Amino acid sequence: MTSRTDVATIIDHTLLKPEATPADVDALVAEAKELGVLAVCVSPSMLPLRETGDLVVATVVGFPSGQVKPEIKAAETERAVADGADEVDMVINIGQAIAGDYDAVEADIRGVVEASGDALVKVIIESAALTDEQIVEVCARAEAAGADFVKTSTGFHPAGGASAHAVALMRETVGDRLGVKASGGIRTVEAAEEMISAGASRLGLSGSAAILAGLSD
């Protein structure tokens, strides 16, 4: 079993529900500090955050559909970084990937990377909506565009969230050159450990407390 401390250091404690209030986000930050996780991930409208201490602050861009003009994603990224985001999780244009227009996917990602300054960029590929071949190509394009991570899912797509198969395929594609974030539907200790074993170096969790409660050092 993976230790509680090890898992906590790779968690993005996440609240992206549309109905979330500023008070909910304040509670998320307080809980994240209490749990000792790495980061919080919130909607860009919630930035800047208050009293985050040592927490990494992550936000989302083009979320959750990815069907946003590239220049809007870039502008959203610039604003998020100006508002204190240390990391930006961007959604690709999934339709472009399915259509095989990988040049457009790469250009979209590069625009966000160039707008991100020193902020780390994670690329949400919505793996459950893609074939294995599409996953591999999109991950390769994310690396070519200068991204830091590839990420499985928004958690909002009807096709589903993270799977160990997708994580393993993503890790195989990017090697140790990029991070791999598993996110979407990870609600148990067993699921979290499965993702880590498959190659995830970051976990996006909304139920961090329950998972960490099931682990020990």
C-alpha positions in Angstrom: 0.0 0.0 0.0 1.2 3.5 -0.8 1.8 5.7 2.2 -0.5 8.5 3.1 2.3 11.1 3.0 3.4 10.0 -0.5 -0.1 10.2 -1.9 -0.8 13.6 -0.2 2.2 15.1 -2.0 0.7 14.4 -5.4 -2.9 15.5 -4.9 -4.6 18.4 -6.5 -7.5 18.9 -4.1 -10.2 20.0 -6.5 -13.5 21.9 -6.6 -14.8 22.7 -10.0 -18.6 22.3 -9.6 -20.5 25.2 -11.2 -22.5 25.8 -8.1 -19.4 26.2 -5.9 -19.4 29.4 -3.8 -16.5 31.5 -2.5 -17.2 30.0 0.9 -16.9 26.5 -0.5 -13.5 27.5 -2.0 -12.4 28.9 1.3 -13.3 25.6 2.9 -11.5 23.7 0.2 -8.3 25.7 0.9 -8.6 25.2 4.6 -9.1 21.4 4.2 -6.2 21.2 1.8 -3.9 22.8 4.3 -5.1 20.5 7.0 -4.6 17.4 4.8 -1.2 18.4 3.7 -1.9 18.0 0.0 0.2 19.6 -2.8 -2.3 21.8 -4.5 -5.8 23.1 -4.9 -7.6 23.3 -8.2 -10.5 25.8 -8.6 -12.4 27.6 -11.3 -10.7 30.7 -12.7 -13.4 33.0 -11.5 -12.5 32.1 -7.9 -9.0 33.5 -8.3 -7.1 35.1 -6.6 -7.3 32.8 -3.5 -6.6 33.9 0.0 -4.4 32.5 2.7 -3.1 29.5 0.6 0.1 29.2 2.5 2.4 26.7 0.8 -0.3 25.3 -1.4 0.2 25.3 -5.2 -2.7 27.1 -6.9 -4.1 25.5 -10.0 -7.0 26.5 -12.3 -8.6 25.4 -15.5 -8.8 26.9 -19.0 -11.3 26.1 -21.8 -13.1 24.0 -19.2 -14.9 21.7 -19.5 -15.7 21.4 -23.3 -12.4 22.6 -24.8 -14.5 24.1 -27.6 -13.1 27.6 -27.1 -11.1 29.6 -29.6 -7.4 29.3 -29.1 -6.9 33.0 -28.5 -9.5 32.9 -25.8 -7.7 30.0 -24.0 -4.5 32.0 -24.2 -6.2 35.1 -22.8 -7.8 33.1 -20.1 -4.4 31.7 -19.2 -2.8 35.1 -19.0 -5.5 36.3 -16.7 -5.4 33.2 -14.5 -1.6 33.6 -14.1 -2.0 37.3 -13.3 -4.6 36.3 -10.7 -2.1 34.0 -9.0 -2.4 30.6 -10.7 0.8 28.5 -10.4 -0.6 25.8 -12.7 -3.1 25.8 -15.6 -5.0 22.7 -16.6 -6.2 23.3 -20.2 -8.8 21.3 -22.1 -7.9 20.4 -25.7 -10.4 20.8 -28.5 -11.5 17.2 -28.4 -13.4 17.4 -31.7 -10.2 18.4 -33.4 -8.4 15.3 -32.0 -11.2 13.0 -33.1 -11.2 14.5 -36.5 -7.4 14.0 -36.8 -6.5 17.6 -36.9 -3.5 17.2 -34.6 -1.7 20.3 -36.0 -4.6 22.4 -34.7 -4.5 20.5 -31.3 -0.8 21.2 -31.0 -1.2 24.9 -31.9 -4.0 25.3 -29.3 -1.8 23.8 -26.6 1.3 25.9 -27.7 -0.8 29.1 -27.4 -1.6 28.3 -23.8 2.0 27.3 -23.0 3.3 30.6 -24.5 0.7 32.5 -22.5 1.5 30.7 -19.2 4.8 32.4 -18.4 6.4 30.5 -15.5 3.2 28.6 -14.7 3.1 24.8 -15.3 0.7 23.6 -18.0 -1.3 20.4 -17.8 -3.2 19.2 -20.9 -6.5 17.6 -20.4 -7.1 15.1 -23.2 -10.4 13.6 -22.2 -9.0 10.1 -22.6 -12.3 8.3 -22.3 -13.6 10.0 -25.4 -10.5 9.0 -27.5 -9.1 5.8 -29.1 -5.7 4.5 -28.0 -4.2 5.9 -31.2 -5.7 9.3 -30.6 -4.4 9.3 -27.0 -0.9 8.6 -28.1 -0.9 11.3 -30.8 -2.4 13.9 -28.6 0.1 13.2 -25.8 2.9 13.4 -28.4 1.5 16.8 -29.6 1.3 18.1 -26.0 4.9 17.3 -25.5 5.9 18.9 -28.8 4.0 22.0 -27.7 6.0 22.4 -24.5 3.4 21.2 -22.0 4.5 19.9 -18.6 1.8 17.3 -17.9 -0.9 15.3 -19.7 -4.1 14.7 -17.8 -6.8 12.2 -18.4 -10.1 13.9 -17.9 -12.2 16.9 -16.8 -14.5 14.7 -14.7 -17.4 16.2 -16.6 -17.5 14.1 -19.8 -20.2 11.4 -20.1 -17.7 9.0 -21.6 -16.1 8.7 -18.1 -13.0 9.7 -16.2 -9.6 8.2 -15.6 -8.7 4.6 -16.3 -5.6 2.7 -15.5 -5.3 1.7 -19.2 -5.3 5.3 -20.3 -2.8 6.4 -17.6 -0.4 3.6 -18.6 -0.7 4.5 -22.3 -0.1 8.2 -21.5 2.9 7.3 -19.4 4.3 5.0 -22.1 4.0 7.8 -24.6 5.6 10.6 -22.6 8.1 8.6 -20.6 9.6 10.4 -17.7 9.7 13.7 -19.7 6.2 14.9 -18.7 4.0 14.3 -15.7 0.8 12.3 -16.0 -2.2 13.4 -14.0 -5.1 11.0 -13.4 -8.4 12.8 -12.7 -12.1 12.0 -12.9 -14.0 9.4 -10.9 -11.1 8.4 -8.5 -13.0 7.9 -5.3 -11.4 5.0 -3.5 -8.0 4.1 -2.1 -7.9 1.2 -4.5 -8.6 3.4 -7.5 -5.9 5.9 -6.4 -3.3 3.2 -6.0 -4.2 1.7 -9.3 -3.6 5.0 -11.1 -0.3 5.5 -9.3 0.8 2.0 -10.2 -0.2 2.7 -13.9 2.1 5.7 -13.9 0.2 8.7 -12.6 2.5 11.3 -10.9 -0.4 13.6 -9.9 -4.0 12.8 -8.8 -6.9 15.2 -9.2 -9.4 14.4 -6.4 -12.5 16.0 -4.9 -12.7 13.4 -2.2 -9.1 13.7 -1.0 -10.0 13.4 2.7 -11.7 10.1 2.4 -8.9 8.5 0.3 -6.2 9.8 2.6 -8.2 8.5 5.6 -7.8 5.0 4.2 -4.0 5.2 4.0 -1.4 5.2 6.7 2.3 5.9 7.0 
